[in-house]
Amino acid sequence: MAKLKPGAITIDLETGGIYGDLDHCPREDLLESAEALLSLLPQVKHKGLWGLAKAFDADCYLHTERASYKVPEDIRLELYRGNDVAGRRFRLVPLGKTERATYWQYHWYSKLVGSVRGGKVTADTEGIPDLTAEAGAEMERRAEEIRRREASKPRQLKIEF
């Protein structure tokens, strides 16, 4: 059975894309967490649900376009216990009225790490649109513009007597 491992991920249920934090966690761990999250779908599936997510620790989220959703009380996932943070517990929090396009615009730093195909998690991303690519490119353009402006400013040395 798949367990939640450290690392932030988001599964976009509309495209099947799995996004994660490759700068801090191995792809295999992120995909195992995605598999664990997907196992919740039969219990939480409802209209408006477009995404499942997990923070670095054990906090998990349901992204829905609807204003409210009551999480069934008996939902649980097993946590990976290696390098465990004391007192860490699984929590599932519904995040209502989350608009997909806006979410991906603000999560530009997430990388496309895998996909869901036929209900199974895979590292294959071929044919999956990268929902963070446009916002990521815009952020890189802004960073480059700032670097250019900073490089063109004259430098002054402060000489103290």
Sequence and secondary structure as in RCSB ss.txt:
>XXXX:A:sequence
MAKLKPGAITIDLETGGIYGDLDHCPREDLLESAEALLSLLPQVKHKGLWGLAKAFDADCYLHTERASYKVPEDI
RLELYRGNDVAGRRFRLVPLGKTERATYWQYHWYSKLVGSVRGGKVTADTEGIPDLTAEAGAEMERRAEEIRRRE
ASKPRQLKIEF
>XXXX:A:secstr
   B SS EEEETTT EEEE TTTS HHHHHHHHHHHHTTHHHH  TTEEEEEE SSSEEEEEESSS     TT 
   B  TT  TT   EEEEE S  HHHHHHHTTT EEEEEEETTEEES  TT   TTHHHHHHHHHHHHHHHHHH
HHS        
